[in-house]
């Protein structure tokens, strides 16, 4: 299967997603979040660094669920045309979570 190259917009959106997940993870370790999400730490590292610009939906859903974020809010944030990479405030609403 031949994979088409990503557009610059897709690459940028992947970078915004990675930055958002890093901010949401806060002081939790990458290993803890990855294991709680049932993904490999390497996969999480690649997503957070922007190396995987278009991760699979179930992977993102698992990470977002572990972090207690809303998928709708994450989608809206990474698709904002004026998204700023270095924001000090978490831009998405957290939803109640059973995971501390």
C-alpha positions, -999 to +999 in steps of 0.1 A: +000+000+000+014+034-010+009+062+015+005+097+002+028+123+017+011+145+044+002+180+036+018+208+055-016+214+072-017+178+084+018+179+098+010+212+116-022+197+130-002+167+143+023+190+160-006+208+177-020+175+188+013+164+203+017+197+221-018+196+235-013+160+248+021+169+264+004+199+282-025+177+293-002+150+306+014+176+328+036+159+355+024+124+348+051+103+332+048+092+296+051+056+307+021+059+331-001+075+305+009+051+278+003+020+300-031+034+312-040+040+275-029+005+266-004+018+240+034+016+238+054+045+254+071+048+220+038+054+203+029+081+228+064+097+224+060+098+186+026+113+188+037+139+213+067+148+193+047+152+161+064+123+143+031+106+139+010+134+125-021+112+118-025+087+146-053+062+145-086+073+161-087+045+187-052+054+198-062+091+203-094+082+220-076+060+245-050+087+253-077+114+256-098+092+278-068+085+301-061+122+303-098+130+311-102+152+280-131+157+257-126+144+221-147+172+208-126+198+226-093+182+214-106+181+178-117+217+179-084+228+194-061+211+169-081+223+140-081+260+150-064+280+123-049+304+149-037+277+173-006+288+192+021+261+199+033+275+233+002+281+255+006+280+292-030+272+299-046+239+290-070+248+262-095+219+265-121+212+291-114+182+313-142+158+320-146+139+352-122+109+353-120+078+374-082+078+368-063+102+391 
